[in-house]
């Protein structure tokens, strides 16, 4: 089967790239070894976060935020996106100083989406928060969406423009023959002029077939969700000195995480919840909302993520082969970036350029550091 572009990985990044390339008139085949969104794209917390990004990601996340505000025009769905803001809580003066340093850094870089708030405004925004916090760092434009709804919307819009998503198509081998890529899967053989690696936690295996070694580490990050509760909090909450991700969804459930790591058998693609760690996570929640002590946890899960040593992704053309590209390693915070990544990769593939500074995301940065 032939196509202009072969995308390996049917998660949100692969779907976003397929959509943007299809909008530019290219035929795309997306090869997914399981089913679209089976891993990180369907199992993440859905955070739409500009707050506390690595400085290298700030230009991308600011533009992505603009796209999220108008996401329905792009994918014919609002992806259940809401924008009540996000706050990192300060429990003491030390926390407050730490957050002020962050706010100053962002301002020095020429951005103004992160700002400090004092105790009075914090409790106006989160009146149910336990007493004792002294302020916080806020991004008023942040929020959350529903990951699987988002993936489905991107995929369906891409398919409406001609993209083909092939499930249960695990890549066995990759070869470049002349100006064409030959991709052998356990189903059949596919050919394309351009290869795009969006394979998530398996992307280093694809990169290795292009003679590009990347120190990607698969990890399974845990989340849990409560029973439905009466509305009590609007903003997404984190903490300056604790691992916490906390949001109440539209249906009243509360999704709780904070980069806690599950047990992972990567070869079997099997995850197991580390319950003692989740108990500590629950205690962190009770530090800020003791009134939730009797609330039931109804489900916990872990999605397999691609974590890079510096916690920022690879967004780059291959340095070893022509007409090959990479977009992977989003280190558990790719959801917000997904619309802009599709635009960037489509620009690189069709025009050979992008308006965004991608040097920090080059694939060979680790070899350079170790040389």
C-alpha positions as CSV (number, residue, x, y, z in Angstrom):
1,X,0.0,0.0,0.0
2,X,1.4,3.4,-1.0
3,X,1.1,6.8,0.5
4,X,2.9,10.2,0.5
5,X,3.6,9.9,4.2
6,X,3.8,6.9,6.5
7,X,3.3,7.9,10.2
8,X,4.3,5.3,12.8
9,X,2.2,5.7,15.9
10,X,-1.6,6.3,16.1
11,X,-1.7,8.3,19.2
12,X,-2.5,12.0,19.5
13,X,0.7,13.2,17.9
14,X,0.4,10.9,15.0
15,X,-3.2,11.9,14.5
16,X,-2.4,15.6,14.7
17,X,0.3,15.3,12.2
18,X,-1.9,13.2,9.9
19,X,-4.6,15.9,10.1
20,X,-2.2,18.8,9.3
21,X,-0.6,16.9,6.4
22,X,-4.0,15.9,5.0
23,X,-5.1,19.5,5.2
24,X,-2.1,20.3,2.9
25,X,-3.2,17.6,0.4
26,X,-0.8,14.8,1.3
27,X,-2.0,11.2,1.6
28,X,-1.2,9.7,5.0
29,X,-1.1,6.2,6.3
30,X,-0.9,5.9,10.1
31,X,0.4,2.6,11.4
32,X,-0.6,1.7,15.0
33,X,0.7,-1.5,16.6
34,X,-2.4,-1.7,18.9
35,X,-5.3,0.7,18.6
36,X,-5.3,4.5,18.4
37,X,-4.8,6.0,21.9
38,X,-4.1,2.6,23.5
39,X,-1.3,4.0,25.6
40,X,-0.4,7.5,26.7
41,X,-2.8,9.4,24.4
42,X,-5.8,7.7,25.9
43,X,-4.6,7.4,29.5
44,X,-3.2,10.8,30.5
45,X,-4.6,13.5,32.8
46,X,-5.8,15.8,30.0
47,X,-4.0,18.8,31.2
48,X,-4.0,21.9,29.0
49,X,-1.0,23.5,30.7
50,X,1.2,26.5,29.9
51,X,2.1,26.8,33.6
52,X,5.7,25.8,34.6
53,X,6.8,24.6,31.2
54,X,10.4,24.1,30.3
55,X,11.6,27.4,28.8
56,X,12.3,25.7,25.5
57,X,8.6,24.7,25.3
58,X,7.1,28.0,26.1
59,X,6.8,29.3,22.4
60,X,5.1,26.1,21.5
61,X,2.7,25.9,24.4
62,X,1.7,29.6,24.0
63,X,0.8,29.0,20.4
64,X,-0.9,25.7,21.2
65,X,-3.0,27.5,23.8
66,X,-4.4,29.7,21.0
67,X,-5.2,26.7,18.9
68,X,-7.0,25.0,21.9
69,X,-9.2,28.1,22.3
70,X,-10.5,27.5,18.8
71,X,-10.1,23.7,18.7
72,X,-13.6,23.0,17.4
73,X,-12.8,24.9,14.2
74,X,-9.9,22.5,13.7
75,X,-11.4,19.1,14.6
76,X,-15.2,19.7,14.6
77,X,-15.3,19.0,18.4
78,X,-14.6,21.0,21.5
79,X,-12.8,18.0,23.0
80,X,-14.6,18.8,26.2
81,X,-11.9,21.5,26.8
82,X,-12.5,23.9,29.6
83,X,-10.2,26.8,30.7
84,X,-10.7,27.6,34.5
85,X,-7.0,28.3,35.0
86,X,-4.3,26.4,36.8
87,X,-2.6,27.3,40.1
88,X,0.6,26.0,41.8
89,X,-0.1,26.4,45.5
90,X,2.4,28.0,47.9
91,X,2.2,26.6,51.4
92,X,4.8,28.9,53.0
93,X,7.2,31.8,52.3
94,X,9.8,29.4,50.8
95,X,7.2,28.1,48.3
96,X,6.2,31.7,47.5
97,X,9.8,32.7,46.8
98,X,10.3,29.7,44.6
99,X,7.2,30.5,42.5
100,X,8.2,34.2,42.3
101,X,11.6,33.1,40.8
102,X,9.6,31.2,38.2
103,X,7.3,34.1,37.4
104,X,10.3,36.4,37.0
105,X,12.0,33.9,34.6
106,X,8.9,33.8,32.4
107,X,8.7,37.6,32.4
108,X,12.4,37.9,31.5
109,X,11.7,35.6,28.5
110,X,9.1,38.1,27.3
111,X,5.9,36.2,28.3
112,X,3.2,37.2,30.8
113,X,0.9,34.1,31.1
114,X,2.3,33.2,34.5
115,X,1.6,35.5,37.4
116,X,1.7,35.5,41.2
117,X,-1.4,35.8,43.3
118,X,-1.7,36.4,47.0
119,X,-3.6,34.7,49.7
120,X,-6.8,36.7,49.3
121,X,-7.2,36.0,45.6
122,X,-6.2,32.4,46.0
123,X,-9.1,31.8,48.4
124,X,-11.4,33.8,46.2
125,X,-10.6,31.4,43.4
126,X,-10.6,28.2,45.5
127,X,-12.7,29.0,48.6
128,X,-12.9,25.3,49.6
129,X,-9.1,25.0,49.9
130,X,-8.0,24.3,53.5
131,X,-6.7,27.4,55.4
132,X,-2.9,28.0,55.5
133,X,-1.8,28.5,52.0
134,X,-0.2,31.9,51.3
135,X,-0.6,32.4,47.6
136,X,0.3,30.8,44.3
137,X,1.4,31.0,40.7
138,X,-1.4,31.1,38.2
139,X,-2.0,30.8,34.4
140,X,-5.5,32.0,33.9
141,X,-5.8,30.5,30.4
142,X,-5.0,26.9,31.4
143,X,-7.4,24.1,31.8
144,X,-8.1,20.5,30.8
145,X,-9.8,18.3,28.1
146,X,-10.7,14.7,27.7
147,X,-7.8,12.9,26.0
148,X,-9.7,10.0,24.3
149,X,-12.4,12.4,23.0
150,X,-9.6,14.6,21.6
151,X,-7.8,11.7,20.0
152,X,-11.0,10.5,18.4
153,X,-11.8,14.0,17.1
154,X,-8.3,14.4,15.5
155,X,-8.4,11.0,14.0
156,X,-11.9,11.3,12.5
157,X,-11.1,14.7,11.1
158,X,-7.9,13.4,9.5
159,X,-9.8,10.4,8.1
160,X,-12.4,12.7,6.6
161,X,-9.6,14.3,4.7
162,X,-8.3,11.0,3.4
163,X,-5.9,9.7,6.1
164,X,-5.9,6.0,6.8
165,X,-5.4,4.6,10.3
166,X,-4.3,1.0,10.3
167,X,-4.6,-0.8,13.7
168,X,-2.7,-3.9,14.8
169,X,0.1,-3.1,12.4
170,X,3.3,-3.5,14.3
171,X,6.4,-2.4,12.4
172,X,8.9,-5.1,11.9
173,X,11.5,-3.5,9.6
174,X,12.2,-0.1,7.9
175,X,14.2,0.3,4.8
176,X,14.8,3.3,2.4
177,X,14.9,2.2,-1.2
178,X,15.8,5.0,-3.5
179,X,13.3,7.8,-2.7
180,X,10.8,5.5,-1.0
181,X,10.4,4.1,2.5
182,X,9.4,0.4,2.7
183,X,7.8,-0.4,6.0
184,X,7.1,-4.1,6.8
185,X,4.5,-4.8,9.5
186,X,3.1,-8.0,10.8
187,X,0.1,-7.3,8.4
188,X,1.6,-6.2,5.1
189,X,4.1,-3.9,3.5
190,X,3.6,-0.1,3.1
191,X,5.5,2.4,1.0
192,X,5.8,6.1,1.3
193,X,8.0,9.0,0.3
194,X,8.2,10.4,3.9
195,X,8.5,8.6,7.2
196,X,7.4,10.2,10.4
197,X,8.1,8.6,13.8
198,X,5.4,9.3,16.4
199,X,5.7,6.0,18.2
200,X,5.7,7.3,21.7
201,X,7.3,4.9,24.2
202,X,8.4,2.7,21.3
203,X,9.9,5.6,19.3
204,X,13.5,4.8,20.2
205,X,13.1,1.4,18.6
206,X,12.0,3.1,15.3
207,X,14.9,5.6,15.6
208,X,17.4,2.8,16.1
209,X,16.4,1.5,12.7
210,X,17.4,4.9,11.3
211,X,20.8,4.6,13.1
212,X,19.7,7.2,15.7
213,X,20.1,6.2,19.3
214,X,18.0,8.0,21.8
215,X,18.0,7.5,25.6
216,X,14.2,7.3,25.9
217,X,12.8,5.6,29.0
218,X,9.3,4.1,29.1
219,X,7.5,4.8,32.3
220,X,3.9,4.2,33.4
221,X,2.4,7.2,35.2
222,X,-0.5,6.6,37.6
223,X,-3.8,8.4,37.9
224,X,-6.9,7.8,39.9
225,X,-10.5,9.1,39.8
226,X,-13.1,9.6,42.5
227,X,-16.8,9.1,42.6
228,X,-18.9,12.0,41.4
229,X,-19.0,14.9,43.8
230,X,-20.9,18.1,44.1
231,X,-18.9,20.9,42.5
232,X,-16.3,22.4,44.8
233,X,-13.3,23.5,42.8
234,X,-12.7,25.2,39.4
235,X,-9.0,25.6,38.7
236,X,-6.6,22.8,38.1
237,X,-4.3,22.6,41.1
238,X,-0.7,21.6,41.6
239,X,1.7,22.5,44.4
240,X,5.1,24.2,44.6
241,X,6.7,21.5,46.8
242,X,4.6,18.4,46.4
243,X,3.7,16.0,43.6
244,X,0.1,16.9,42.8
245,X,-2.2,17.2,39.8
246,X,-5.8,17.8,40.8
247,X,-8.9,18.7,38.8
248,X,-12.6,18.3,39.1
249,X,-14.2,17.3,35.8
250,X,-17.5,18.4,34.3
251,X,-19.3,15.3,35.6
252,X,-18.1,15.9,39.2
253,X,-15.3,13.3,39.3
254,X,-11.9,14.3,40.5
255,X,-8.8,13.2,38.6
256,X,-5.7,12.9,40.8
257,X,-2.1,12.4,39.9
258,X,1.3,13.9,40.1
259,X,3.8,11.9,38.1
260,X,3.7,8.9,40.4
261,X,5.2,5.9,38.7
262,X,3.5,2.5,38.4
263,X,5.2,-0.9,38.1
264,X,5.9,-1.6,34.4
265,X,6.7,-4.7,32.5
266,X,7.5,-3.1,29.2
267,X,8.0,-6.2,27.2
268,X,4.5,-7.4,28.1
269,X,3.1,-3.9,28.1
270,X,1.7,-4.6,31.5
271,X,1.3,-2.0,34.2
272,X,0.5,-2.5,37.9
273,X,-0.6,0.2,40.3
274,X,1.8,1.0,43.1
275,X,-0.9,1.4,45.8
276,X,1.4,2.6,48.7
277,X,2.5,5.4,46.4
278,X,-1.1,6.2,45.6
279,X,-1.9,6.3,49.3
280,X,0.7,9.0,49.7
281,X,-0.8,10.8,46.7
282,X,-4.2,10.7,48.5
283,X,-2.7,12.1,51.6
284,X,-1.4,15.0,49.6
285,X,-4.9,15.7,48.4
286,X,-6.2,15.6,52.0
287,X,-3.6,18.1,53.0
288,X,-5.4,20.6,50.8
289,X,-8.9,19.3,50.9
290,X,-9.4,17.4,54.2
291,X,-13.2,17.3,53.6
292,X,-12.6,14.6,50.9
293,X,-11.5,12.0,53.5
294,X,-14.6,9.8,53.0
295,X,-14.6,10.1,49.2
296,X,-14.3,6.8,47.3
297,X,-11.7,6.2,44.6
298,X,-13.5,4.3,41.9
299,X,-10.6,3.6,39.5
300,X,-6.9,3.9,39.0
301,X,-4.8,3.3,35.9
302,X,-1.4,3.9,34.3
303,X,-0.5,4.8,30.7
304,X,2.9,4.0,29.2
305,X,4.7,7.3,28.5
306,X,8.0,8.1,26.7
307,X,10.3,10.0,29.1
308,X,13.4,11.8,27.9
309,X,16.4,12.5,30.2
310,X,15.8,16.3,30.0
311,X,11.9,15.9,30.0
312,X,11.5,17.7,26.7
313,X,10.6,16.0,23.4
314,X,12.4,15.2,20.2
315,X,11.0,17.3,17.3
316,X,13.3,17.1,14.4
317,X,14.2,15.8,11.0
318,X,16.4,12.7,10.9
319,X,20.1,13.4,10.9
320,X,20.9,10.1,9.2
321,X,18.3,9.7,6.4
322,X,16.5,12.1,4.1
323,X,12.7,12.4,4.2
324,X,12.5,11.0,7.8
325,X,11.2,12.9,10.8
326,X,10.6,12.5,14.6
327,X,8.1,13.8,17.1
328,X,8.2,11.8,20.3
329,X,9.3,11.8,23.9
330,X,6.8,14.3,25.3
331,X,7.6,13.1,28.8
332,X,4.0,13.1,30.2
333,X,3.0,16.6,29.1
334,X,2.3,16.3,25.4
335,X,-1.5,16.7,25.4
336,X,-1.4,20.5,25.4
337,X,1.2,20.6,22.6
338,X,-0.6,18.2,20.2
339,X,-2.2,20.7,17.9
340,X,1.0,22.7,17.3
341,X,3.1,19.6,16.9
342,X,1.0,18.6,13.9
343,X,1.4,22.1,12.4
344,X,5.2,22.1,13.0
345,X,5.8,18.7,11.5
346,X,3.6,19.4,8.5
347,X,5.6,22.6,7.9
348,X,8.9,20.7,8.2
349,X,7.7,18.0,5.8
350,X,6.1,20.2,3.2
351,X,8.2,23.4,3.4
352,X,11.3,22.3,5.1
353,X,10.9,25.0,7.8
354,X,9.0,26.2,10.8
355,X,8.7,29.5,12.6
356,X,9.4,27.9,16.0
357,X,12.8,27.4,17.6
358,X,13.5,23.7,17.5
359,X,17.2,23.5,18.4
360,X,16.5,22.3,22.0
361,X,14.5,19.4,20.6
362,X,17.1,18.0,18.1
363,X,17.4,14.3,18.1
364,X,21.2,14.2,18.4
365,X,21.4,16.5,21.5
366,X,22.4,13.7,23.8
367,X,25.2,12.5,21.6
368,X,26.5,16.1,21.5
369,X,26.4,16.3,25.3
370,X,28.3,13.0,25.6
371,X,30.9,13.7,23.0
